[in-house]
Amino acid sequence: MRLTAEFWVQAYLARLRLEGIPAFVVAHGDDTAGAVLVKMNTLDGQARAFQRRFDLQTGARVWSVLTEGNEAEVDVSVARQREFDPDLWVVEVEDRAGRHLLDDPGLA
């Protein structure tokens, strides 16, 4: 059974809060089936956007970089993704060290 998008986002935000990493929902997608995009803002003008995908070799769900670079350019890419998928959730994480916890167990 898959978790709903809303449940996953709330759990992710709680995990980030426990680590003292600021994060907030930029775009609220579909509560049950919306995809989630995570924007990592390192507060130095740079950013990365991550999306979840299936690894065809292992069958696992993994996070991969959708785009990275100047924050304004990443924001344009994120906006473009929202145009294609209005059900998309966007979570922005702000951490100078670039911690996003997406590689931690249980977040794929």
N, C-alpha and C positions, 0 to 999 in steps of 0.2 A: 504494500500500500504506500503510495506517495503522499508526502506532506503537502498541504495546501501552500500556495505561495505566501499568503499572509502569515501563516504559522511559521514558515521558514524565516521570513524577514524578521518577525518579532523575536525569534530565538537568536538569530544572528546579531541583532541589535543588543540583546541582553548579554550575549557573550562578549561583544565589544565593550559594553559598559563595564563589565567585570574587570576588563584589562585596562580601563581608563582611556579607551580610544573613542574620541567623539565620532558619531555617525548619525545620519538622519535620512529620512525618506524624501527624495527629491520628486519622485513621481510614483503615485499609488496606482499600481496596475490591477488586473483582475485578481480578486481575492483567492480564487481556487486554482486557476490554471495559468496565471500570468507567468511569463519568464522573468528572471531577475538579472539585472546588470549592476555591477558594483563599480563605482568610480573611486579610485584611490587618489586623493589630493594630498600631495606632500608639502603643500603650503609654501612652495618656492617657485610657483609658476608652472610647475610640471604636474602631469597627472597620467594615470593609466585607467583604462576601462576593461573590466573582466566580464566574460560571459561564460556560462556553463554549457558544456557540450559533451557529447558521448564520444569516448575513445573507442573506435571501431575494433581495434585489436584486442582490447581487454574487456569491453562492454561496460566499463566504469564511466561514471559521470565525473568530469574534471573541469577545473576552471582554467581558462586560457585568456591571454591578452587579446582583446578586440582591437584596441588602438592605444597608443601612448605618445607622449610628447608635450607640447605646449598646452596648458590647460584650456585655453580658448578653442584650440583645434579639437581637443578631446570632447569639449562641450558640444561642438558642432556635430561630431560623429554620434554622440549620445542622442542629440535632438533628432538626427536623421533616423536612428534606430526607433525612436518613439513615433516618428511619422509612419514607419512601416508597421509597427506593432503598438497600437494604443493600449494594449493590455500589459505592456512591459512595466515592471517595477524598476526604479532606479534608486539605489542606495549610495549615498556619498559618505566615504570614510575620510577623516582628516587626521593625518599623523605624519609628522616630519620624518620619522624613521621608516615610513612606508609599510607599517604593520597593518595587515588586513585580515589575518587569520584564516583566509580561504584555504590554505594548505593544511589546516588543522583537521584531525579526524572528525568525521561527522558532518562536515560542511559541504560535501560534494553532493 
